[in-house]
Every structure is written in C-alpha cells, then in structure tokens.
C-alpha cells in the first residue's frame, strides 16, 4: 500500500524496438509505483522504433492513463530519449530505467528513503549480467570517464537512477547519445549535488537487441565525451572551485 506522504514520481523508460518486452516493463513499473505513491506517471519514450513498440504502449495508455507514450518520429539516440522523458516529467521525483526489463523495478522502493539525504540516488550493477564484451566495453568507458573527469560514479551508465526533477531543470545536457548519463552526473557533481550510490539487481536481456556496441554509437559517444572535456572547464566551475569561492566570500575582511 502506498504512503500518502511519499513524493510524486515520474518514471521514464526509453525504448527502441522493444515490442517483445515493453508491455511487461511498463506495467511492472506502474504496479510498483502504485504501491509507493498515489501520484505517479510512467513515461515510455519511443525513440523512433520500427516495430510495434508505439502501438503497444498506446494500447496500455487506454487501459491505464498513467502510462503515457512520448514519441520521437525518428530514432534520435538514447540520450535524446532520456532528455525528452525528463523534460516531459511532471512529478517531484524522476526515476529512470530502461525499457528492456533488465532491472527489478521494485527496487526503487529501496532508493526512495535516501532522497532526503541525497539529490540523486544512482544504482550500480553488481554483478552485471551482460555478455563479456559488453562488460569489457563498459569497464573501459568508466575508466576513460574517470581519467578525464575524476570520479563520477561506480557505474556511470547504470540505467537505474532516482533524482529530484529540480536537478534536471538546473543542468543543461548537450549529449544525445550514450554520453548522456556521464555528462548529467559530471555536471551534477560539479554543481555540488549530493549523490548516493546503491546496488541495483541486474538481469540478462531476454528480448530485443542492445545497440550500445554498434560502431556508430561508440564513435558518437567518444565524440560527445571529448567535446564535453574541451568545453566543460570553460562553461562551469568545478565543485571545489565553487566551495573555495564561497569560503573566501564568507571570510571576515
């Protein structure tokens, strides 16, 4: 049974050609949120799918109006789908997970108690139940992000994140591809937002195909990451610089 004092929640699920699993993912998300709060919505962002993903979600919306389908006419990329979903979110908290059902939606209940002490509660997959090459690519990506920007997160791209909508509204993310999560977290840390990391159960993919290993996706991610590295220091200060400036301003003259 939901807690009437619980904040409202928007769940964002990006989906691309997930017709075999999206109905189960969206309904499980809605059922989970219904147990936690009386004010929620599930936003499935159909990123230009060429299968029946859109039609399936729209049919779900007729049965449960709290499930909504937000459409991209053409495929714009993972980050663009998340940005569209976050921008459409109307509730106090935003929760994001993928539409491929590789996470247990019910574990958002474990994250909720920590939003009082943190602005973002982000998951890490332990163990990560993906094929070896996908795990190897992820290890290299996390290492590269850390080398370029310092510690960002244990699992930068883990698609299990809960945060205040106000955090999203204060950050401008330019990446539209796989670098989206890294840029979001890097800028959140540099703005001084409090981040709590927690384990999220991860399952093997049972339907659909992952697109993260496509050469075009990888090239786009590296291009976005390098662009971020070149422009970030010019556009916003580090958290340490902000804190140092605040200390100087508060010192007696």
C-alpha positions as CSV (number, residue, x, y, z in Angstrom):
1,X,0.0,0.0,0.0
2,X,1.3,3.4,-0.9
3,X,2.4,6.0,1.6
4,X,0.3,9.2,1.3
5,X,3.3,11.3,2.4
6,X,5.5,9.9,-0.4
7,X,6.7,12.4,-3.1
8,X,5.2,12.2,-6.6
9,X,7.2,10.2,-9.1
10,X,7.7,10.2,-12.9
11,X,9.2,7.1,-14.2
12,X,11.0,7.5,-17.6
13,X,11.6,4.4,-19.8
14,X,13.4,5.0,-23.1
15,X,12.6,2.3,-25.7
16,X,13.8,1.4,-29.1
17,X,12.3,-1.7,-30.9
18,X,11.3,-3.3,-27.6
19,X,7.9,-4.7,-28.7
20,X,8.6,-8.1,-27.0
21,X,9.2,-6.7,-23.6
22,X,7.9,-3.1,-23.3
23,X,4.4,-4.0,-22.1
24,X,5.8,-6.1,-19.2
25,X,8.3,-3.4,-18.3
26,X,5.8,-0.5,-18.3
27,X,3.1,-2.4,-16.4
28,X,5.6,-3.6,-13.8
29,X,6.8,-0.1,-13.4
30,X,3.2,1.2,-12.9
31,X,2.4,-1.5,-10.5
32,X,5.5,-0.7,-8.4
33,X,4.8,3.0,-8.2
34,X,1.1,2.4,-7.4
35,X,2.4,0.6,-4.2
36,X,4.5,3.6,-3.3
37,X,2.6,6.7,-4.0
38,X,-0.8,7.9,-5.2
39,X,0.7,10.4,-7.6
40,X,2.8,8.9,-10.4
41,X,3.2,8.5,-14.1
42,X,5.1,6.2,-16.4
43,X,6.5,7.8,-19.5
44,X,7.7,5.5,-22.2
45,X,9.8,7.4,-24.7
46,X,9.5,5.5,-28.0
47,X,12.7,6.6,-29.8
48,X,11.6,6.1,-33.4
49,X,11.0,2.3,-33.1
50,X,10.4,0.5,-36.3
51,X,8.4,-2.3,-34.7
52,X,5.1,-2.2,-32.7
53,X,6.6,-0.5,-29.6
54,X,4.5,2.7,-30.0
55,X,1.2,0.8,-30.7
56,X,1.7,-1.4,-27.7
57,X,2.4,1.5,-25.3
58,X,-0.6,3.5,-26.7
59,X,-2.8,0.5,-26.1
60,X,-1.5,0.3,-22.5
61,X,-2.4,4.0,-22.1
62,X,-6.0,3.3,-22.9
63,X,-6.1,0.7,-20.1
64,X,-4.1,2.8,-17.6
65,X,-3.9,6.6,-18.4
66,X,-0.9,6.9,-16.0
67,X,1.2,5.2,-18.7
68,X,2.0,7.6,-21.4
69,X,3.8,7.2,-24.8
70,X,6.0,10.0,-25.8
71,X,7.2,9.6,-29.4
72,X,10.2,10.5,-31.5
73,X,9.2,10.2,-35.2
74,X,12.7,9.0,-35.9
75,X,15.5,7.5,-33.8
76,X,17.4,10.3,-32.2
77,X,19.6,8.4,-29.7
78,X,19.5,7.2,-26.1
79,X,20.4,10.5,-24.5
80,X,17.8,12.3,-26.6
81,X,15.1,9.9,-25.5
82,X,16.0,10.4,-21.8
83,X,16.1,14.2,-22.3
84,X,12.6,14.1,-23.8
85,X,11.3,12.0,-21.0
86,X,12.9,14.1,-18.3
87,X,11.5,17.2,-19.9
88,X,8.0,15.8,-20.0
89,X,8.1,14.6,-16.4
90,X,5.7,16.5,-14.2
91,X,6.3,15.0,-10.8
92,X,8.6,15.9,-7.9
93,X,11.0,13.0,-8.4
94,X,12.2,11.4,-11.6
95,X,13.1,7.8,-11.9
96,X,14.8,6.4,-15.0
97,X,15.3,2.8,-16.1
98,X,15.5,1.1,-19.5
99,X,12.5,-0.5,-21.3
100,X,14.3,-3.8,-21.7
101,X,13.4,-5.0,-18.2
102,X,17.0,-5.8,-17.1
103,X,16.3,-4.3,-13.7
104,X,13.9,-5.1,-10.9
105,X,11.6,-2.0,-10.8
106,X,10.5,-2.9,-7.3
107,X,14.0,-1.9,-6.0
108,X,13.1,1.8,-6.5
109,X,11.5,1.4,-3.1
110,X,15.0,0.9,-1.6
111,X,16.2,4.1,-3.2
112,X,13.3,6.4,-2.1
113,X,14.2,6.6,1.6
114,X,17.5,8.2,0.6
115,X,16.2,11.2,-1.3
116,X,16.1,13.1,1.9
117,X,19.9,12.9,2.3
118,X,20.8,13.0,-1.4
119,X,19.6,14.8,-4.5
120,X,20.4,11.8,-6.7
121,X,20.3,8.2,-5.8
122,X,22.0,6.2,-8.5
123,X,22.5,2.4,-9.0
124,X,25.4,0.2,-9.8
125,X,25.1,-3.2,-11.3
126,X,26.7,-5.9,-9.2
127,X,27.1,-8.3,-10.8
128,X,26.4,-7.0,-14.3
129,X,24.6,-9.7,-16.3
130,X,25.7,-8.7,-19.8
131,X,27.9,-10.6,-22.3
132,X,31.7,-10.4,-21.7
133,X,32.4,-7.9,-24.5
134,X,29.7,-5.5,-23.3
135,X,31.1,-5.7,-19.8
136,X,34.6,-5.1,-21.1
137,X,33.5,-2.1,-23.1
138,X,31.7,-0.7,-20.0
139,X,34.9,-1.1,-17.9
140,X,36.9,0.8,-20.5
141,X,34.3,3.5,-20.7
142,X,34.1,4.0,-17.0
143,X,37.9,4.2,-16.8
144,X,38.0,6.8,-19.5
145,X,35.4,8.9,-17.9
146,X,37.3,8.8,-14.6
147,X,40.6,9.7,-16.3
148,X,39.1,12.7,-18.0
149,X,36.8,14.0,-15.2
150,X,37.8,12.3,-11.9
151,X,35.5,10.1,-10.0
152,X,31.9,10.4,-11.3
153,X,30.2,7.1,-10.3
154,X,30.9,3.5,-9.8
155,X,28.7,2.6,-12.8
156,X,28.2,5.7,-14.8
157,X,25.7,4.3,-17.3
158,X,23.6,2.2,-14.9
159,X,20.0,2.7,-16.0
160,X,18.6,2.9,-12.5
161,X,18.6,6.4,-11.2
162,X,16.3,8.5,-8.9
163,X,16.6,12.2,-8.6
164,X,14.8,15.4,-7.9
165,X,13.3,17.0,-11.0
166,X,14.8,20.3,-9.9
167,X,18.3,18.7,-10.5
168,X,17.4,18.1,-14.1
169,X,16.0,21.5,-14.6
170,X,19.2,23.1,-13.4
171,X,21.5,21.2,-15.7
172,X,21.9,21.5,-19.5
173,X,23.0,18.3,-21.1
174,X,24.1,18.5,-24.7
175,X,24.9,14.8,-25.4
176,X,22.1,13.0,-27.3
177,X,23.8,9.6,-27.4
178,X,25.5,7.3,-24.9
179,X,27.4,10.0,-23.2
180,X,24.2,11.5,-21.8
181,X,24.4,9.8,-18.3
182,X,28.1,10.7,-17.9
183,X,27.5,14.3,-18.8
184,X,24.5,14.5,-16.5
185,X,26.4,13.1,-13.5
186,X,29.6,15.1,-14.1
187,X,27.6,18.4,-14.2
188,X,25.5,17.4,-11.2
189,X,28.7,16.7,-9.2
190,X,30.3,20.0,-10.3
191,X,27.2,21.8,-9.2
192,X,27.6,20.3,-5.7
193,X,24.5,18.0,-5.7
194,X,24.6,15.2,-3.2
195,X,24.8,11.7,-4.7
196,X,24.2,8.4,-3.1
197,X,25.2,5.1,-4.8
198,X,23.3,1.8,-4.2
199,X,23.4,-1.6,-5.7
200,X,20.8,-2.5,-8.3
201,X,20.0,-6.0,-9.3
202,X,20.7,-6.7,-12.9
203,X,19.3,-9.4,-15.2
204,X,20.3,-10.8,-18.6
205,X,18.4,-9.3,-21.5
206,X,15.6,-11.7,-22.5
207,X,14.2,-9.9,-25.6
208,X,15.3,-7.3,-28.2
209,X,18.8,-6.3,-29.1
210,X,21.2,-3.9,-27.4
211,X,22.5,-1.2,-29.6
212,X,25.3,0.2,-27.5
213,X,28.1,-1.8,-29.2
214,X,27.3,-0.5,-32.7
215,X,30.4,1.3,-34.2
216,X,28.3,4.4,-34.9
217,X,27.1,4.5,-31.3
218,X,30.6,4.2,-30.0
219,X,32.0,6.8,-32.3
220,X,29.2,9.2,-31.3
221,X,29.9,8.6,-27.6
222,X,33.6,9.3,-27.9
223,X,32.9,12.4,-29.9
224,X,30.5,13.7,-27.3
225,X,32.9,12.9,-24.5
226,X,35.8,14.7,-26.0
227,X,33.6,17.7,-26.8
228,X,32.5,17.7,-23.2
229,X,36.1,17.6,-21.9
230,X,37.1,20.5,-24.1
231,X,34.1,22.7,-23.2
232,X,33.3,21.9,-19.6
233,X,36.1,23.9,-18.0
234,X,35.0,27.0,-19.9
235,X,31.3,26.7,-19.2
236,X,31.1,25.9,-15.5
237,X,33.4,25.7,-12.4
238,X,34.3,22.6,-10.6
239,X,32.6,21.9,-7.2
240,X,35.9,22.6,-5.5
241,X,36.2,26.0,-7.1
242,X,32.7,26.9,-6.1
243,X,33.3,25.8,-2.5
244,X,36.6,27.7,-2.4
245,X,35.0,30.9,-3.7
246,X,32.2,30.5,-1.1
247,X,34.8,30.2,1.7
248,X,36.6,33.3,0.5
249,X,33.3,35.3,0.4
250,X,32.4,34.3,3.9
251,X,35.8,35.1,5.5
252,X,35.8,38.2,7.6
253,X,37.6,41.2,6.0
